[in-house]
């Protein structure tokens, strides 16, 4: 009986974002690199990323805003989950030119509405994202903004990596880019990527 009680007490120390619609703000965008995926006996490799939001109206026992995250395959195709979620978030789909010029780090600091539902494992999950009207107020950002890039890590810039929790760092270190121990250094094709995100009515 005492063991069960301790387990319940430990779980209660980690409150989670409840189901419902919440005002939120993106605080972290993390490049996870190319990750191995095993499904139905088949192995594939997909470039993945992780987006983390803070929800100011929900807090932990220390009064700090709770966070919630979602893993994505890094694709802006309209049928990809990331492409669909970002189109819903910005209020319109990407044009082909915008897809070429879009930098996912632009999401950091951008507010939104998150629709949170209970997943099959009983954990909360982000089911959809909607734009937050400019007339809606949102508390100031609490958590530090973090943008992690595999490319920057390979160039020796480890500051953002060191800000990440151990669990996320371990995922990154399992990526094909880092597990293969191929240091690409400062290689870059030198091409400038155009910026097509100057529409004031679009959040990013």
NUKE-889644 format. One record per residue: x, y, z of N, C-alpha, C in turn; residue in one letter; residue number from 1. Coordinates in Angstrom, 3 decimals, padded with zeros to 6 digits. Layout:
BEGIN
{atom {X,Y,Z},{X,Y,Z},{X,Y,Z},"A",NUM}
...
//
This chain:
BEGIN
{atom {000.826,-001.209,000.000},{000.000,000.000,000.000},{000.859,001.257,000.000},"X",1}
{atom {001.941,001.229,000.758},{002.788,002.417,000.841},{003.487,002.691,-000.474},"X",2}
{atom {003.839,001.593,-001.209},{004.499,001.771,-002.505},{003.563,002.450,-003.490},"X",3}
{atom {002.295,002.067,-003.489},{001.315,002.683,-004.376},{001.133,004.155,-004.041},"X",4}
{atom {001.088,004.457,-002.771},{000.911,005.844,-002.342},{002.066,006.710,-002.803},"X",5}
{atom {003.291,006.175,-002.709},{004.453,006.950,-003.134},{004.416,007.209,-004.631},"X",6}
{atom {003.961,006.209,-005.392},{003.893,006.369,-006.845},{002.919,007.477,-007.211},"X",7}
{atom {001.765,007.503,-006.565},{000.777,008.539,-006.833},{001.309,009.901,-006.462},"X",8}
{atom {002.010,009.988,-005.328},{002.577,011.263,-004.900},{003.597,011.778,-005.891},"X",9}
{atom {004.429,010.871,-006.426},{005.443,011.279,-007.393},{004.792,011.798,-008.667},"X",10}
{atom {003.724,011.131,-009.125},{003.067,011.559,-010.346},{002.410,012.919,-010.170},"X",11}
{atom {001.930,013.208,-008.959},{001.240,014.465,-008.732},{002.171,015.665,-008.789},"X",12}
{atom {003.490,015.393,-008.742},{004.459,016.480,-008.783},{004.662,017.002,-010.202},"X",13}
{atom {004.103,016.319,-011.191},{004.315,016.689,-012.578},{002.982,016.971,-013.266},"X",14}
{atom {002.388,018.115,-012.975},{001.098,018.449,-013.605},{001.262,018.617,-015.113},"X",15}
{atom {000.202,018.329,-015.852},{000.225,018.417,-017.306},{-000.857,019.368,-017.783},"X",16}
{atom {-000.667,019.885,-018.976},{-001.667,020.780,-019.574},{-002.962,020.001,-019.754},"X",17}
{atom {-004.072,020.478,-019.206},{-005.334,019.743,-019.312},{-005.939,019.861,-020.716},"X",18}
{atom {-006.876,018.974,-020.998},{-007.575,019.027,-022.281},{-008.354,020.333,-022.393},"X",19}
{atom {-008.471,020.837,-023.613},{-009.187,022.079,-023.847},{-008.406,023.007,-024.750},"X",20}
{atom {-008.937,024.187,-024.973},{-008.283,025.195,-025.811},{-007.547,026.183,-024.908},"X",21}
{atom {-006.260,026.407,-025.200},{-005.421,027.253,-024.354},{-004.684,028.303,-025.174},"X",22}
{atom {-004.516,029.481,-024.590},{-003.593,030.452,-025.163},{-002.176,029.958,-024.883},"X",23}
{atom {-001.316,030.058,-025.877},{000.045,029.540,-025.715},{001.024,030.359,-026.532},"X",24}
{atom {002.295,030.079,-026.325},{003.356,030.752,-027.084},{004.471,029.738,-027.337},"X",25}
{atom {004.980,029.716,-028.558},{006.103,028.840,-028.880},{007.370,029.366,-028.215},"X",26}
{atom {008.074,028.508,-027.488},{009.290,028.944,-026.799},{010.536,028.185,-027.248},"X",27}
{atom {010.349,027.027,-027.871},{011.518,026.255,-028.306},{011.229,025.552,-029.634},"X",28}
{atom {012.198,025.603,-030.525},{012.163,024.850,-031.777},{013.459,024.058,-031.849},"X",29}
{atom {013.324,022.735,-031.909},{014.497,021.865,-031.781},{014.619,020.956,-033.001},"X",30}
{atom {015.731,021.042,-033.672},{016.054,020.177,-034.802},{016.579,018.857,-034.231},"X",31}
{atom {015.865,017.762,-034.472},{016.265,016.457,-033.938},{017.125,015.666,-034.912},"X",32}
{atom {017.339,016.214,-036.097},{018.130,015.504,-037.089},{017.341,014.379,-037.746},"X",33}
{atom {018.031,013.543,-038.489},{017.402,012.432,-039.189},{017.321,011.234,-038.256},"X",34}
{atom {016.086,010.843,-037.913},{015.858,009.797,-036.928},{015.347,008.516,-037.582},"X",35}
{atom {015.734,007.394,-036.989},{015.285,006.091,-037.467},{013.858,005.821,-036.994},"X",36}
{atom {013.011,005.375,-037.910},{011.631,005.043,-037.579},{011.345,003.598,-037.988},"X",37}
{atom {010.847,002.828,-037.049},{010.505,001.436,-037.318},{009.002,001.247,-037.179},"X",38}
{atom {008.362,000.847,-038.266},{006.917,000.652,-038.249},{006.539,-000.508,-039.149},"X",39}
{atom {005.783,-001.436,-038.588},{005.270,-002.569,-039.344},{006.390,-003.332,-040.044},"X",40}
{atom {007.516,-003.460,-039.332},{008.634,-004.233,-039.864},{009.508,-003.490,-040.847},"X",41}
{atom {009.195,-002.228,-041.106},{009.983,-001.447,-042.052},{010.722,-000.317,-041.335},"X",42}
{atom {011.933,-000.064,-041.776},{012.755,000.998,-041.194},{012.909,002.136,-042.193},"X",43}
{atom {012.610,003.339,-041.744},{012.793,004.526,-042.584},{013.555,005.567,-041.771},"X",44}
{atom {014.119,006.537,-042.478},{014.828,007.640,-041.826},{014.131,008.939,-042.208},"X",45}
{atom {013.767,009.726,-041.205},{013.067,010.983,-041.458},{013.665,012.105,-040.636},"X",46}
{atom {013.790,013.271,-041.264},{014.273,014.463,-040.555},{013.141,014.961,-039.659},"X",47}
{atom {013.401,015.030,-038.375},{012.365,015.374,-037.422},{012.726,016.620,-036.613},"X",48}
{atom {011.692,017.223,-036.053},{011.889,018.381,-035.193},{010.890,018.315,-034.052},"X",49}
{atom {011.076,019.173,-033.087},{010.211,019.222,-031.916},{009.882,020.677,-031.631},"X",50}
{atom {008.602,020.956,-031.400},{008.161,022.308,-031.062},{007.598,022.284,-029.647},"X",51}
{atom {007.992,023.256,-028.836},{007.541,023.325,-027.445},{006.855,024.667,-027.202},"X",52}
{atom {005.680,024.604,-026.584},{004.923,025.809,-026.249},{004.801,025.927,-024.730},"X",53}
{atom {004.696,027.161,-024.237},{004.335,027.365,-022.843},{002.884,027.843,-022.797},"X",54}
{atom {002.178,027.427,-021.738},{000.771,027.765,-021.548},{000.665,028.584,-020.262},"X",55}
{atom {000.655,029.923,-020.372},{000.729,030.792,-019.192},{-000.369,030.564,-018.155},"X",56}
{atom {-001.563,030.152,-018.586},{-002.681,030.021,-017.647},{-002.602,028.745,-016.814},"X",57}
{atom {-001.705,027.830,-017.188},{-001.548,026.578,-016.439},{-000.131,026.538,-015.869},"X",58}
{atom {-000.007,026.272,-014.571},{001.308,026.326,-013.939},{001.584,025.096,-013.084},"X",59}
{atom {002.871,024.877,-012.797},{003.262,023.771,-011.926},{003.243,024.224,-010.467},"X",60}
{atom {003.747,023.379,-009.586},{003.705,023.682,-008.158},{004.580,024.875,-007.781},"X",61}
{atom {005.488,025.262,-008.664},{006.342,026.430,-008.416},{005.805,027.696,-009.061},"X",62}
{atom {004.625,027.600,-009.664},{004.037,028.765,-010.302},{004.581,029.044,-011.689},"X",63}
{atom {005.344,028.105,-012.256},{005.914,028.287,-013.594},{004.949,027.764,-014.653},"X",64}
{atom {004.786,028.475,-015.766},{003.880,028.012,-016.818},{004.240,026.616,-017.306},"X",65}
{atom {003.228,025.783,-017.495},{003.456,024.446,-018.024},{003.825,024.530,-019.504},"X",66}
{atom {004.491,023.510,-019.971},{004.837,023.426,-021.387},{004.266,022.139,-021.970},"X",67}
{atom {004.095,022.150,-023.269},{003.641,020.970,-023.997},{004.376,020.942,-025.329},"X",68}
{atom {004.688,019.762,-025.818},{005.499,019.650,-027.029},{004.851,018.722,-028.049},"X",69}
{atom {005.370,018.788,-029.261},{004.901,017.900,-030.324},{006.056,017.603,-031.263},"X",70}
{atom {006.184,016.331,-031.647},{007.211,015.911,-032.593},{006.643,015.945,-034.012},"X",71}
{atom {007.487,016.352,-034.946},{007.060,016.444,-036.343},{008.140,015.891,-037.268},"X",72}
{atom {007.707,015.384,-038.418},{008.612,015.207,-039.544},{008.756,016.571,-040.201},"X",73}
{atom {009.982,016.966,-040.503},{010.245,018.318,-040.991},{009.848,018.434,-042.459},"X",74}
{atom {008.557,018.695,-042.691},{008.031,018.830,-044.049},{006.874,019.815,-044.045},"X",75}
{atom {006.855,020.716,-045.036},{005.767,021.673,-045.173},{004.740,021.233,-046.208},"X",76}
{atom {004.831,020.000,-046.662},{003.812,019.492,-047.588},{002.450,019.583,-046.908},"X",77}
{atom {001.427,019.939,-047.686},{000.112,020.176,-047.087},{-000.466,018.942,-046.407},"X",78}
{atom {000.009,017.743,-046.807},{-000.487,016.515,-046.182},{000.363,016.089,-044.985},"X",79}
{atom {001.516,016.737,-044.792},{002.356,016.444,-043.635},{001.769,017.131,-042.407},"X",80}
{atom {001.948,016.534,-041.241},{001.374,017.090,-040.018},{001.904,018.487,-039.739},"X",81}
{atom {003.209,018.703,-039.928},{003.772,020.026,-039.686},{003.186,021.049,-040.636},"X",82}
{atom {003.123,020.723,-041.913},{002.560,021.650,-042.888},{001.119,021.985,-042.580},"X",83}
{atom {000.347,020.983,-042.184},{-001.061,021.200,-041.849},{-001.207,022.065,-040.606},"X",84}
{atom {-000.422,021.764,-039.561},{-000.517,022.528,-038.315},{-000.088,023.980,-038.502},"X",85}
{atom {000.987,024.195,-039.254},{001.469,025.565,-039.448},{000.519,026.366,-040.330},"X",86}
{atom {-000.085,025.733,-041.302},{-001.069,026.431,-042.140},{-002.262,026.864,-041.292},"X",87}
{atom {-002.716,025.979,-040.407},{-003.815,026.314,-039.508},{-003.411,027.424,-038.548},"X",88}
{atom {-002.179,027.374,-038.055},{-001.657,028.364,-037.103},{-001.598,029.750,-037.744},"X",89}
{atom {-001.141,029.819,-038.978},{-000.973,031.120,-039.630},{-002.255,031.595,-040.306},"X",90}
{atom {-003.244,030.712,-040.417},{-004.527,031.111,-040.965},{-004.651,030.974,-042.463},"X",91}
{atom {-003.641,030.470,-043.121},{-003.699,030.214,-044.561},{-002.535,029.310,-044.950},"X",92}
{atom {-002.657,028.570,-046.051},{-001.585,027.666,-046.463},{-000.374,028.419,-046.995},"X",93}
{atom {000.739,027.731,-047.050},{001.960,028.282,-047.619},{001.894,028.249,-049.142},"X",94}
{atom {002.424,029.269,-049.778},{002.647,029.200,-051.211},{003.937,028.416,-051.439},"X",95}
{atom {004.181,027.997,-052.661},{005.407,027.254,-052.954},{006.641,028.108,-052.677},"X",96}
{atom {006.562,029.417,-052.969},{007.692,030.300,-052.692},{007.929,030.441,-051.191},"X",97}
{atom {006.853,030.521,-050.412},{006.988,030.646,-048.960},{007.611,029.395,-048.359},"X",98}
{atom {007.282,028.234,-048.911},{007.869,026.993,-048.409},{009.389,027.009,-048.565},"X",99}
{atom {009.853,027.546,-049.692},{011.294,027.578,-049.954},{012.002,028.552,-049.024},"X",100}
{atom {011.317,029.635,-048.636},{011.976,030.649,-047.822},{011.688,030.566,-046.339},"X",101}
{atom {010.877,029.580,-045.907},{010.456,029.557,-044.516},{011.522,028.971,-043.598},"X",102}
{atom {011.768,029.673,-042.493},{012.701,029.225,-041.460},{011.882,028.872,-040.227},"X",103}
{atom {011.913,027.626,-039.807},{011.075,027.169,-038.704},{011.394,027.876,-037.390},"X",104}
{atom {012.593,028.458,-037.286},{012.940,029.184,-036.062},{012.078,030.438,-035.889},"X",105}
{atom {011.404,030.876,-036.978},{010.513,032.037,-036.882},{009.329,031.789,-035.960},"X",106}
{atom {009.092,030.529,-035.605},{007.960,030.202,-034.741},{008.167,030.652,-033.298},"X",107}
{atom {009.413,030.752,-032.873},{009.700,031.088,-031.482},{009.159,032.472,-031.134},"X",108}
{atom {008.396,032.525,-030.048},{007.813,033.778,-029.592},{006.440,034.060,-030.160},"X",109}
{atom {005.973,033.238,-031.109},{004.683,033.469,-031.758},{003.555,032.867,-030.908},"X",110}
{atom {002.513,033.657,-030.586},{001.383,033.141,-029.805},{000.414,032.350,-030.660},"X",111}
{atom {-000.461,031.613,-030.009},{-001.453,030.817,-030.721},{-002.488,030.288,-029.739},"X",112}
{atom {-003.492,029.631,-030.280},{-004.405,028.808,-029.497},{-003.997,027.359,-029.737},"X",113}
{atom {-003.895,026.588,-028.671},{-003.644,025.156,-028.790},{-004.891,024.391,-028.364},"X",114}
{atom {-005.310,023.456,-029.188},{-006.374,022.548,-028.795},{-005.708,021.276,-028.283},"X",115}
{atom {-005.820,021.028,-026.991},{-005.148,019.895,-026.351},{-006.170,018.805,-026.066},"X",116}
{atom {-005.840,017.585,-026.474},{-006.708,016.435,-026.234},{-005.913,015.330,-025.544},"X",117}
{atom {-006.625,014.403,-024.954},{-005.968,013.257,-024.324},{-005.637,012.232,-025.389},"X",118}
{atom {-004.370,011.817,-025.438},{-003.946,010.841,-026.426},{-004.281,009.422,-026.003},"X",119}
{atom {-003.956,008.469,-026.866},{-004.244,007.068,-026.580},{-003.498,006.570,-025.351},"X",120}
{atom {-002.344,007.188,-025.061},{-001.564,006.784,-023.895},{-001.990,007.517,-022.627},"X",121}
{atom {-003.054,008.318,-022.733},{-003.529,009.053,-021.570},{-002.831,010.377,-021.350},"X",122}
{atom {-001.808,010.662,-022.152},{-001.051,011.907,-022.028},{-001.675,012.985,-022.918},"X",123}
{atom {-001.563,014.256,-022.520},{-002.105,015.324,-023.367},{-001.302,015.461,-024.653},"X",124}
{atom {-001.992,015.789,-025.726},{-001.315,015.997,-027.005},{-001.934,017.194,-027.709},"X",125}
{atom {-001.137,017.864,-028.513},{-001.619,018.999,-029.297},{-002.306,018.444,-030.531},"X",126}
{atom {-003.619,018.645,-030.619},{-004.366,018.103,-031.760},{-004.502,019.117,-032.883},"X",127}
{atom {-004.529,020.411,-032.544},{-004.624,021.438,-033.580},{-004.125,022.769,-033.030},"X",128}
{atom {-003.758,023.660,-033.945},{-003.221,024.978,-033.595},{-003.971,026.031,-034.390},"X",129}
{atom {-004.315,027.124,-033.722},{-005.050,028.201,-034.384},{-004.388,029.538,-034.067},"X",130}
{atom {-004.523,030.521,-034.939},{-003.926,031.829,-034.662},{-004.607,032.524,-033.495},"X",131}
{atom {-003.831,033.259,-032.732},{-004.371,034.057,-031.633},{-004.599,035.467,-032.151},"X",132}
{atom {-005.836,035.969,-032.108},{-006.107,037.331,-032.600},{-005.232,038.368,-031.899},"X",133}
{atom {-004.864,039.403,-032.623},{-004.009,040.442,-032.046},{-004.670,041.156,-030.880},"X",134}
{atom {-005.997,041.090,-030.807},{-006.715,041.759,-029.725},{-006.677,040.954,-028.429},"X",135}
{atom {-006.265,039.685,-028.506},{-006.190,038.837,-027.316},{-004.883,039.076,-026.571},"X",136}
{atom {-004.968,039.217,-025.256},{-003.785,039.421,-024.432},{-003.185,038.085,-024.018},"X",137}
{atom {-001.865,038.064,-023.890},{-001.159,036.873,-023.444},{-000.048,037.307,-022.504},"X",138}
{atom {000.099,036.607,-021.389},{001.118,036.961,-020.400},{002.503,036.947,-021.034},"X",139}
{atom {003.413,037.729,-020.465},{004.781,037.789,-020.972},{005.426,036.401,-020.949},"X",140}
{atom {006.340,036.189,-021.864},{007.024,034.893,-021.948},{007.842,034.643,-020.699},"X",141}
{atom {007.753,033.421,-020.191},{008.492,033.035,-018.989},{009.732,032.208,-019.321},"X",142}
{atom {009.552,031.148,-020.104},{010.662,030.251,-020.417},{011.585,030.880,-021.466},"X",143}
{atom {012.855,030.580,-021.346},{013.849,031.098,-022.282},{013.626,030.538,-023.680},"X",144}
{atom {013.771,031.391,-024.682},{013.668,030.940,-026.070},{014.892,030.101,-026.430},"X",145}
{atom {014.645,028.987,-027.107},{015.740,028.120,-027.543},{015.481,027.693,-028.983},"X",146}
{atom {016.474,027.868,-029.828},{016.433,027.363,-031.200},{017.671,026.507,-031.389},"X",147}
{atom {017.467,025.205,-031.549},{018.616,024.310,-031.736},{018.660,023.802,-033.162},"X",148}
{atom {019.842,023.842,-033.758},{020.058,023.396,-035.128},{021.200,022.381,-035.166},"X",149}
{atom {020.964,021.245,-035.836},{022.015,020.240,-036.016},{023.215,020.857,-036.734},"X",150}
{atom {022.949,021.698,-037.732},{024.035,022.330,-038.484},{024.930,023.148,-037.568},"X",151}
{atom {024.320,023.938,-036.666},{025.112,024.757,-035.750},{025.913,023.878,-034.796},"X",152}
{atom {025.330,022.785,-034.362},{026.038,021.859,-033.477},{027.275,021.300,-034.165},"X",153}
{atom {027.108,020.928,-035.436},{028.231,020.366,-036.181},{029.333,021.385,-036.428},"X",154}
{atom {028.964,022.656,-036.382},{029.963,023.713,-036.531},{030.643,024.047,-035.208},"X",155}
{atom {030.246,023.368,-034.150},{030.882,023.579,-032.852},{030.126,024.504,-031.926},"X",156}
{atom {028.937,024.994,-032.359},{028.137,025.878,-031.503},{027.234,025.027,-030.608},"X",157}
{atom {027.627,024.853,-029.356},{026.927,023.924,-028.462},{026.092,024.620,-027.387},"X",158}
{atom {026.013,025.938,-027.391},{025.308,026.664,-026.328},{023.838,026.249,-026.234},"X",159}
{atom {023.144,026.225,-027.374},{021.725,025.871,-027.361},{021.526,024.405,-026.979},"X",160}
{atom {022.415,023.550,-027.431},{022.345,022.127,-027.090},{022.425,021.928,-025.582},"X",161}
{atom {023.299,022.683,-024.935},{023.487,022.536,-023.492},{022.291,023.019,-022.681},"X",162}
{atom {021.377,023.770,-023.311},{020.178,024.246,-022.614},{019.056,023.203,-022.613},"X",163}
{atom {019.233,022.138,-023.387},{018.170,021.146,-023.551},{018.228,020.083,-022.459},"X",164}
{atom {017.077,019.509,-022.098},{017.057,018.410,-021.126},{017.816,017.200,-021.656},"X",165}
{atom {018.290,016.347,-020.755},{019.075,015.181,-021.151},{018.323,014.284,-022.124},"X",166}
{atom {017.022,014.086,-021.894},{016.258,013.202,-022.761},{016.258,013.656,-024.204},"X",167}
{atom {016.103,014.962,-024.432},{016.097,015.499,-025.789},{017.498,015.443,-026.386},"X",168}
{atom {018.502,015.728,-025.575},{019.883,015.646,-026.069},{020.224,014.230,-026.523},"X",169}
{atom {019.744,013.235,-025.790},{020.014,011.845,-026.174},{019.359,011.505,-027.503},"X",170}
{atom {018.156,012.029,-027.741},{017.492,011.801,-029.031},{018.332,012.406,-030.158},"X",171}
{atom {018.801,013.632,-029.947},{019.606,014.323,-030.959},{020.887,013.552,-031.256},"X",172}
{atom {021.523,013.041,-030.218},{022.784,012.327,-030.390},{022.591,010.990,-031.110},"X",173}
{atom {021.343,010.491,-031.157},{021.051,009.263,-031.898},{020.770,009.538,-033.375},"X",174}
{atom {020.706,010.810,-033.748},{020.396,011.153,-035.134},{021.472,010.623,-036.076},"X",175}
{atom {021.088,010.427,-037.323},{022.025,009.909,-038.313},{023.215,010.848,-038.486},"X",176}
{atom {022.942,012.144,-038.408},{024.011,013.128,-038.605},{025.104,013.010,-037.537},"X",177}
{atom {024.707,012.781,-036.302},{025.677,012.757,-035.205},{026.145,011.352,-034.877},"X",178}
{atom {025.271,010.356,-035.040},{025.670,008.976,-034.767},{026.726,008.512,-035.757},"X",179}
{atom {026.664,009.051,-036.976},{027.653,008.703,-037.998},{028.974,009.437,-037.789},"X",180}
{atom {028.973,010.365,-036.793},{030.172,011.157,-036.448},{030.771,011.855,-037.655},"X",181}
{atom {029.906,012.339,-038.535},{030.374,013.097,-039.689},{030.264,014.576,-039.370},"X",182}
{atom {031.385,015.232,-039.164},{031.398,016.658,-038.872},{031.469,017.430,-040.172},"X",183}
{atom {030.368,018.104,-040.518},{030.313,018.826,-041.795},{030.993,020.177,-041.748},"X",184}
{atom {031.416,020.579,-040.546},{032.128,021.849,-040.421},{031.318,023.016,-040.905},"X",185}
{atom {031.929,023.909,-041.649},{031.269,025.135,-042.090},{030.789,025.041,-043.527},"X",186}
{atom {030.561,023.829,-044.020},{030.129,023.702,-045.411},{028.770,024.349,-045.609},"X",187}
{atom {028.637,025.079,-046.687},{027.373,025.747,-047.008},{027.417,026.095,-048.472},"X",188}
{atom {026.267,026.013,-049.123},{026.272,026.250,-050.567},{026.317,027.726,-050.931},"X",189}
{atom {026.230,028.597,-049.925},{026.376,030.018,-050.169},{025.177,030.702,-050.764},"X",190}
{atom {024.097,029.970,-050.995},{022.915,030.566,-051.603},{022.081,031.288,-050.554},"X",191}
{atom {021.648,032.479,-050.878},{020.772,033.225,-049.986},{019.348,032.716,-050.134},"X",192}
{atom {018.685,032.475,-048.996},{017.302,032.006,-049.029},{016.387,033.215,-048.941},"X",193}
{atom {015.495,033.403,-049.902},{014.615,034.578,-049.894},{013.637,034.549,-048.737},"X",194}
{atom {013.222,035.709,-048.284},{012.256,035.838,-047.197},{010.909,036.242,-047.791},"X",195}
{atom {009.913,035.363,-047.618},{008.586,035.625,-048.166},{007.557,035.748,-047.050},"X",196}
{atom {007.957,036.200,-045.868},{007.055,036.226,-044.719},{006.844,037.647,-044.214},"X",197}
{atom {006.625,038.588,-045.115},{006.482,039.980,-044.714},{005.021,040.427,-044.653},"X",198}
{atom {004.073,039.493,-044.724},{002.661,039.819,-044.632},{002.320,040.106,-043.178},"X",199}
{atom {001.890,041.300,-042.857},{001.637,041.678,-041.475},{000.482,040.903,-040.855},"X",200}
{atom {-000.402,040.349,-041.650},{-001.542,039.598,-041.126},{-001.205,038.145,-040.857},"X",201}
{atom {-000.001,037.725,-041.207},{000.417,036.356,-040.998},{001.449,036.343,-039.872},"X",202}
{atom {001.267,035.499,-038.820},{002.169,035.541,-037.659},{003.580,035.095,-037.933},"X",203}
{atom {003.801,034.307,-039.011},{005.167,033.871,-039.345},{005.224,033.439,-040.797},"X",204}
//
